[in-house]
């Protein structure tokens, strides 16, 4: 079975795929930069055993990681599990997509995997919005070429900064409020954060579509995509496991 692992700055997602290419199980794991290969192997084993699997069930693996120190730890962990190194996604490898940027090696592995999966599922042109630690926007043109995109502070970063840089504002849960003219501090903060990000999505997607010269389909992924997407007409579809799907496609292409 194929194990896809996407490691972000705040959390990672793992997906176990069977021989037909269908995901059998998916898990989320908090990102801890101090984790060693042994720690990761123990945590991975816990997830597998919880759902009736064991290490020998994992015969192939692909990794996308934006945390360099954890990339090394995960590579060692997966090499021990597989008996050989896993596929690690990088801009220099054959992902089946041209990356038209001055420094293509600077593009995050997760952004490449997202673009590959979105193009495979929905064709081109396509725009991907990933609500992670940072909110990223990636554009693929009519020819299926990765053009680049925009990177913004994520919702979590923004709310943390709001609390840390003010004396009296409390920490809040990110939820959709019924209105933006609110009568108490917590709801006012929630409305400002939530609808501020909705407006950000609307504005950046509109500008990207204008630069692409067409009404590209917009695919959203990441932990908060399911909360933000219903509040905006800019997002066409939500794919929570888009990055893992892209990892599977890239792995199959290189094997």
C-alpha atoms as a printed R data frame, in Angstrom:
    type eleno elety resid chain resno       x      y       z
1   ATOM     1    CA   UNK     A     1   0.000  0.000   0.000
2   ATOM     2    CA   UNK     A     2   1.116  3.558  -0.716
3   ATOM     3    CA   UNK     A     3   1.544  6.024   2.163
4   ATOM     4    CA   UNK     A     4   1.357  9.734   1.257
5   ATOM     5    CA   UNK     A     5   2.614 12.224   3.844
6   ATOM     6    CA   UNK     A     6   2.246 16.009   3.655
7   ATOM     7    CA   UNK     A     7   4.073 17.828   6.464
8   ATOM     8    CA   UNK     A     8   3.109 21.464   6.992
9   ATOM     9    CA   UNK     A     9   4.374 23.988   9.525
10  ATOM    10    CA   UNK     A    10   1.469 23.407  11.925
11  ATOM    11    CA   UNK     A    11   0.176 19.941  11.093
12  ATOM    12    CA   UNK     A    12   0.619 17.115   8.652
13  ATOM    13    CA   UNK     A    13  -1.779 14.811   6.841
14  ATOM    14    CA   UNK     A    14  -1.229 11.147   6.052
15  ATOM    15    CA   UNK     A    15  -3.155  8.971   3.627
16  ATOM    16    CA   UNK     A    16  -2.930  5.221   3.031
17  ATOM    17    CA   UNK     A    17  -3.897  4.111  -0.487
18  ATOM    18    CA   UNK     A    18  -4.686  0.590  -1.609
19  ATOM    19    CA   UNK     A    19  -3.704 -1.074  -4.889
20  ATOM    20    CA   UNK     A    20  -6.695  0.443  -6.725
21  ATOM    21    CA   UNK     A    21  -5.568  3.969  -5.854
22  ATOM    22    CA   UNK     A    22  -8.372  4.533  -3.326
23  ATOM    23    CA   UNK     A    23  -7.566  6.075   0.046
24  ATOM    24    CA   UNK     A    24  -8.284  3.549   2.782
25  ATOM    25    CA   UNK     A    25  -7.508  5.765   5.755
26  ATOM    26    CA   UNK     A    26  -6.431  9.338   6.440
27  ATOM    27    CA   UNK     A    27  -4.922 10.911   9.545
28  ATOM    28    CA   UNK     A    28  -3.835 14.330  10.805
29  ATOM    29    CA   UNK     A    29  -0.700 14.774  12.900
30  ATOM    30    CA   UNK     A    30   0.528 17.864  14.757
31  ATOM    31    CA   UNK     A    31   3.885 19.087  13.463
32  ATOM    32    CA   UNK     A    32   6.596 19.032  16.120
33  ATOM    33    CA   UNK     A    33   9.974 20.179  14.827
34  ATOM    34    CA   UNK     A    34  11.833 18.287  17.569
35  ATOM    35    CA   UNK     A    35  10.496 14.894  16.435
36  ATOM    36    CA   UNK     A    36  13.195 12.368  15.592
37  ATOM    37    CA   UNK     A    37  12.970  9.498  13.120
38  ATOM    38    CA   UNK     A    38  12.309  7.121  16.015
39  ATOM    39    CA   UNK     A    39   9.529  9.341  17.367
40  ATOM    40    CA   UNK     A    40   7.913  9.593  13.957
41  ATOM    41    CA   UNK     A    41   8.105  5.850  13.441
42  ATOM    42    CA   UNK     A    42   6.397  5.293  16.792
43  ATOM    43    CA   UNK     A    43   3.646  7.799  15.972
44  ATOM    44    CA   UNK     A    44   3.168  6.340  12.502
45  ATOM    45    CA   UNK     A    45   2.935  2.852  13.989
46  ATOM    46    CA   UNK     A    46   0.241  4.061  16.370
47  ATOM    47    CA   UNK     A    47  -1.904  5.350  13.517
48  ATOM    48    CA   UNK     A    48  -1.457  2.161  11.508
49  ATOM    49    CA   UNK     A    49  -2.201 -0.177  14.417
50  ATOM    50    CA   UNK     A    50  -5.260  1.856  15.413
51  ATOM    51    CA   UNK     A    51  -6.866  1.001  12.069
52  ATOM    52    CA   UNK     A    52  -5.703 -2.595  11.795
53  ATOM    53    CA   UNK     A    53  -2.507 -2.147   9.768
54  ATOM    54    CA   UNK     A    54   1.197 -2.679  10.433
55  ATOM    55    CA   UNK     A    55   4.499 -1.529   8.953
56  ATOM    56    CA   UNK     A    56   4.715 -4.367   6.374
57  ATOM    57    CA   UNK     A    57   1.437 -3.121   4.845
58  ATOM    58    CA   UNK     A    58   3.286  0.043   3.735
59  ATOM    59    CA   UNK     A    59   5.246 -0.900   0.624
60  ATOM    60    CA   UNK     A    60   5.595  2.547  -0.996
61  ATOM    61    CA   UNK     A    61   5.693  6.124   0.297
62  ATOM    62    CA   UNK     A    62   5.809  9.708  -0.933
63  ATOM    63    CA   UNK     A    63   6.684 12.770   1.149
64  ATOM    64    CA   UNK     A    64   6.062 16.509   0.768
65  ATOM    65    CA   UNK     A    65   7.573 18.496   3.632
66  ATOM    66    CA   UNK     A    66   8.100 22.235   4.122
67  ATOM    67    CA   UNK     A    67  10.041 21.804   7.398
68  ATOM    68    CA   UNK     A    68  13.655 20.869   6.468
69  ATOM    69    CA   UNK     A    69  14.611 19.321   9.811
70  ATOM    70    CA   UNK     A    70  11.511 17.097   9.723
71  ATOM    71    CA   UNK     A    71  12.123 16.199   6.092
72  ATOM    72    CA   UNK     A    72  15.357 14.509   7.137
73  ATOM    73    CA   UNK     A    73  13.665 12.765  10.067
74  ATOM    74    CA   UNK     A    74  10.766 11.530   7.915
75  ATOM    75    CA   UNK     A    75  13.133 10.276   5.207
76  ATOM    76    CA   UNK     A    76  15.039  8.238   7.765
77  ATOM    77    CA   UNK     A    77  11.813  6.965   9.344
78  ATOM    78    CA   UNK     A    78  10.319  5.875   6.020
79  ATOM    79    CA   UNK     A    79  13.592  4.350   4.840
80  ATOM    80    CA   UNK     A    80  13.567  2.141   7.927
81  ATOM    81    CA   UNK     A    81   9.929  1.157   7.315
82  ATOM    82    CA   UNK     A    82  10.310  0.507   3.564
83  ATOM    83    CA   UNK     A    83  13.869 -0.734   3.420
84  ATOM    84    CA   UNK     A    84  14.625  1.952   0.818
85  ATOM    85    CA   UNK     A    85  14.274  5.760   0.588
86  ATOM    86    CA   UNK     A    86  10.799  7.216  -0.062
87  ATOM    87    CA   UNK     A    87  10.018  9.554  -2.936
88  ATOM    88    CA   UNK     A    88  10.480 13.127  -1.732
89  ATOM    89    CA   UNK     A    89   8.716 15.722  -3.885
90  ATOM    90    CA   UNK     A    90  10.911 18.581  -5.088
91  ATOM    91    CA   UNK     A    91  10.657 21.079  -7.970
92  ATOM    92    CA   UNK     A    92  13.585 19.432  -9.758
93  ATOM    93    CA   UNK     A    93  11.829 16.101 -10.234
94  ATOM    94    CA   UNK     A    94   9.475 14.965 -12.987
95  ATOM    95    CA   UNK     A    95   6.039 16.055 -11.787
96  ATOM    96    CA   UNK     A    96   4.541 16.276 -15.274
97  ATOM    97    CA   UNK     A    97   4.099 20.032 -15.001
98  ATOM    98    CA   UNK     A    98   6.277 22.868 -16.246
99  ATOM    99    CA   UNK     A    99   7.081 25.382 -13.494
100 ATOM   100    CA   UNK     A   100   7.530 28.744 -15.193
101 ATOM   101    CA   UNK     A   101   9.287 30.684 -12.456
102 ATOM   102    CA   UNK     A   102  12.791 32.225 -12.293
103 ATOM   103    CA   UNK     A   103  13.672 29.952  -9.361
104 ATOM   104    CA   UNK     A   104  11.453 26.853  -9.670
105 ATOM   105    CA   UNK     A   105  13.347 25.081  -6.876
106 ATOM   106    CA   UNK     A   106  11.982 27.652  -4.422
107 ATOM   107    CA   UNK     A   107   8.404 26.412  -4.888
108 ATOM   108    CA   UNK     A   108   7.097 24.410  -1.921
109 ATOM   109    CA   UNK     A   109   6.535 20.695  -2.453
110 ATOM   110    CA   UNK     A   110   2.967 21.004  -1.176
111 ATOM   111    CA   UNK     A   111   2.152 23.696  -3.739
112 ATOM   112    CA   UNK     A   112   3.476 21.514  -6.556
113 ATOM   113    CA   UNK     A   113   1.438 18.520  -5.362
114 ATOM   114    CA   UNK     A   114  -1.688 20.690  -5.060
115 ATOM   115    CA   UNK     A   115  -1.326 22.018  -8.602
116 ATOM   116    CA   UNK     A   116  -0.684 18.570 -10.057
117 ATOM   117    CA   UNK     A   117  -3.759 17.086  -8.380
118 ATOM   118    CA   UNK     A   118  -6.036 20.025  -9.229
119 ATOM   119    CA   UNK     A   119  -5.032 19.906 -12.903
120 ATOM   120    CA   UNK     A   120  -5.522 16.132 -13.010
121 ATOM   121    CA   UNK     A   121  -9.005 16.368 -11.471
122 ATOM   122    CA   UNK     A   122 -10.336 19.575 -13.014
123 ATOM   123    CA   UNK     A   123  -8.166 20.378 -16.012
124 ATOM   124    CA   UNK     A   124  -6.538 23.702 -16.790
125 ATOM   125    CA   UNK     A   125  -6.639 26.563 -16.136
126 ATOM   126    CA   UNK     A   126  -7.099 26.086 -12.414
127 ATOM   127    CA   UNK     A   127  -6.394 28.018  -9.220
128 ATOM   128    CA   UNK     A   128  -5.627 26.327  -5.896
129 ATOM   129    CA   UNK     A   129  -6.213 28.009  -2.523
130 ATOM   130    CA   UNK     A   130  -4.578 26.194   0.400
131 ATOM   131    CA   UNK     A   131  -5.649 27.295   3.892
132 ATOM   132    CA   UNK     A   132  -2.640 26.187   5.919
133 ATOM   133    CA   UNK     A   133  -0.287 27.988   8.309
134 ATOM   134    CA   UNK     A   134   0.047 30.365   5.370
135 ATOM   135    CA   UNK     A   135  -2.769 30.823   2.870
136 ATOM   136    CA   UNK     A   136  -1.344 30.138  -0.589
137 ATOM   137    CA   UNK     A   137  -2.833 30.832  -4.019
138 ATOM   138    CA   UNK     A   138  -1.394 28.962  -7.012
139 ATOM   139    CA   UNK     A   139  -2.245 29.502 -10.682
140 ATOM   140    CA   UNK     A   140  -2.040 27.012 -13.554
141 ATOM   141    CA   UNK     A   141  -2.628 28.423 -17.038
142 ATOM   142    CA   UNK     A   142  -4.566 27.014 -20.008
143 ATOM   143    CA   UNK     A   143  -1.536 25.010 -21.135
144 ATOM   144    CA   UNK     A   144  -1.215 23.334 -17.726
145 ATOM   145    CA   UNK     A   145   1.857 25.347 -16.725
146 ATOM   146    CA   UNK     A   146   2.447 26.374 -13.124
147 ATOM   147    CA   UNK     A   147   2.838 30.174 -13.232
148 ATOM   148    CA   UNK     A   148   3.236 31.062  -9.554
149 ATOM   149    CA   UNK     A   149   0.907 32.671  -7.079
150 ATOM   150    CA   UNK     A   150   0.514 34.590  -3.842
151 ATOM   151    CA   UNK     A   151   1.323 33.783  -0.203
152 ATOM   152    CA   UNK     A   152  -0.512 35.413   2.716
153 ATOM   153    CA   UNK     A   153  -0.445 34.999   6.496
154 ATOM   154    CA   UNK     A   154  -2.815 32.209   7.447
155 ATOM   155    CA   UNK     A   155  -5.894 32.627   9.616
156 ATOM   156    CA   UNK     A   156  -4.147 31.131  12.649
157 ATOM   157    CA   UNK     A   157  -1.114 33.424  12.298
158 ATOM   158    CA   UNK     A   158  -3.339 36.471  11.964
159 ATOM   159    CA   UNK     A   159  -5.489 35.705  14.984
160 ATOM   160    CA   UNK     A   160  -2.402 34.932  17.087
161 ATOM   161    CA   UNK     A   161  -0.841 38.263  16.096
162 ATOM   162    CA   UNK     A   162  -4.057 40.101  16.926
163 ATOM   163    CA   UNK     A   163  -4.095 38.656  20.446
164 ATOM   164    CA   UNK     A   164  -0.354 39.025  21.079
165 ATOM   165    CA   UNK     A   165  -0.132 42.627  19.908
166 ATOM   166    CA   UNK     A   166  -3.161 43.935  21.799
167 ATOM   167    CA   UNK     A   167  -3.623 44.248  25.545
168 ATOM   168    CA   UNK     A   168  -7.280 43.346  26.006
169 ATOM   169    CA   UNK     A   169  -8.395 41.235  23.044
170 ATOM   170    CA   UNK     A   170  -9.002 37.557  23.894
171 ATOM   171    CA   UNK     A   171  -8.064 34.460  21.927
172 ATOM   172    CA   UNK     A   172 -10.961 33.383  19.700
173 ATOM   173    CA   UNK     A   173 -12.214 30.416  17.741
174 ATOM   174    CA   UNK     A   174 -12.471 31.021  14.012
175 ATOM   175    CA   UNK     A   175 -16.153 30.666  13.120
176 ATOM   176    CA   UNK     A   176 -18.563 32.239  10.663
177 ATOM   177    CA   UNK     A   177 -20.754 34.907  12.248
178 ATOM   178    CA   UNK     A   178 -24.223 35.861  11.014
179 ATOM   179    CA   UNK     A   179 -23.312 39.518  10.530
180 ATOM   180    CA   UNK     A   180 -20.387 41.919  10.602
181 ATOM   181    CA   UNK     A   181 -21.976 44.624  12.752
182 ATOM   182    CA   UNK     A   182 -21.437 42.798  16.044
183 ATOM   183    CA   UNK     A   183 -22.347 43.830  19.590
184 ATOM   184    CA   UNK     A   184 -19.527 42.260  21.609
185 ATOM   185    CA   UNK     A   185 -15.752 41.984  21.364
186 ATOM   186    CA   UNK     A   186 -15.471 38.257  20.649
187 ATOM   187    CA   UNK     A   187 -18.040 38.292  17.836
188 ATOM   188    CA   UNK     A   188 -16.506 41.467  16.424
189 ATOM   189    CA   UNK     A   189 -13.126 39.759  16.252
190 ATOM   190    CA   UNK     A   190 -14.619 36.619  14.735
191 ATOM   191    CA   UNK     A   191 -16.454 38.636  12.091
192 ATOM   192    CA   UNK     A   192 -13.376 40.688  11.249
193 ATOM   193    CA   UNK     A   193 -11.082 37.673  10.948
194 ATOM   194    CA   UNK     A   194 -13.531 35.462   9.061
195 ATOM   195    CA   UNK     A   195 -14.944 37.972   6.583
196 ATOM   196    CA   UNK     A   196 -11.538 39.585   6.203
197 ATOM   197    CA   UNK     A   197 -10.222 36.282   4.856
198 ATOM   198    CA   UNK     A   198 -13.317 35.773   2.713
199 ATOM   199    CA   UNK     A   199 -12.656 39.181   1.169
200 ATOM   200    CA   UNK     A   200  -9.018 38.260   0.668
201 ATOM   201    CA   UNK     A   201  -9.997 35.112  -1.228
202 ATOM   202    CA   UNK     A   202 -12.518 37.017  -3.360
203 ATOM   203    CA   UNK     A   203 -10.015 39.742  -4.210
204 ATOM   204    CA   UNK     A   204  -6.990 37.594  -5.006
205 ATOM   205    CA   UNK     A   205  -8.970 35.036  -7.021
206 ATOM   206    CA   UNK     A   206 -10.561 37.842  -9.061
207 ATOM   207    CA   UNK     A   207  -7.157 39.327  -9.829
208 ATOM   208    CA   UNK     A   208  -5.702 35.916 -10.728
209 ATOM   209    CA   UNK     A   209  -8.572 35.201 -13.112
210 ATOM   210    CA   UNK     A   210  -8.018 38.598 -14.724
211 ATOM   211    CA   UNK     A   211  -4.289 37.901 -15.183
212 ATOM   212    CA   UNK     A   212  -5.023 34.432 -16.565
213 ATOM   213    CA   UNK     A   213  -7.567 35.930 -18.919
214 ATOM   214    CA   UNK     A   214 -10.299 33.423 -18.096
215 ATOM   215    CA   UNK     A   215 -12.632 32.215 -15.348
216 ATOM   216    CA   UNK     A   216 -10.391 29.453 -14.032
217 ATOM   217    CA   UNK     A   217 -11.902 26.842 -11.717
218 ATOM   218    CA   UNK     A   218 -10.901 27.336  -8.074
219 ATOM   219    CA   UNK     A   219 -10.101 24.382  -5.825
220 ATOM   220    CA   UNK     A   220  -9.644 24.876  -2.064
221 ATOM   221    CA   UNK     A   221  -7.826 22.636   0.382
222 ATOM   222    CA   UNK     A   222  -6.398 22.850   3.907
223 ATOM   223    CA   UNK     A   223  -7.943 22.629   7.335
224 ATOM   224    CA   UNK     A   224 -10.140 25.737   7.201
225 ATOM   225    CA   UNK     A   225 -11.277 25.382   3.586
226 ATOM   226    CA   UNK     A   226 -14.599 23.812   4.600
227 ATOM   227    CA   UNK     A   227 -15.358 26.815   6.828
228 ATOM   228    CA   UNK     A   228 -14.395 29.586   4.411
229 ATOM   229    CA   UNK     A   229 -15.645 28.071   1.127
230 ATOM   230    CA   UNK     A   230 -19.417 28.340   1.832
231 ATOM   231    CA   UNK     A   231 -19.053 32.069   2.440
232 ATOM   232    CA   UNK     A   232 -17.541 32.916  -0.943
233 ATOM   233    CA   UNK     A   233 -18.598 32.395  -4.551
234 ATOM   234    CA   UNK     A   234 -14.945 32.397  -5.619
235 ATOM   235    CA   UNK     A   235 -14.328 28.775  -4.545
236 ATOM   236    CA   UNK     A   236 -15.865 26.090  -6.749
237 ATOM   237    CA   UNK     A   237 -14.902 22.917  -4.893
238 ATOM   238    CA   UNK     A   238 -13.198 21.795  -1.667
239 ATOM   239    CA   UNK     A   239 -10.736 18.877  -1.722
240 ATOM   240    CA   UNK     A   240  -9.394 18.272   1.829
241 ATOM   241    CA   UNK     A   241  -6.841 15.662   0.700
242 ATOM   242    CA   UNK     A   242  -5.698 17.410  -2.482
243 ATOM   243    CA   UNK     A   243  -2.006 17.451  -1.533
244 ATOM   244    CA   UNK     A   244  -1.963 13.732  -0.778
245 ATOM   245    CA   UNK     A   245  -3.629 12.997  -4.111
246 ATOM   246    CA   UNK     A   246  -0.947 15.040  -5.852
247 ATOM   247    CA   UNK     A   247   1.736 13.051  -4.045
248 ATOM   248    CA   UNK     A   248   0.184  9.813  -5.302
249 ATOM   249    CA   UNK     A   249   0.080 11.108  -8.888
250 ATOM   250    CA   UNK     A   250   3.722 12.242  -8.772
251 ATOM   251    CA   UNK     A   251   4.831  8.962  -7.221
252 ATOM   252    CA   UNK     A   252   3.050  6.919  -9.900
253 ATOM   253    CA   UNK     A   253   4.614  9.074 -12.619
254 ATOM   254    CA   UNK     A   254   8.126  8.464 -11.252
255 ATOM   255    CA   UNK     A   255   7.630  4.735 -10.692
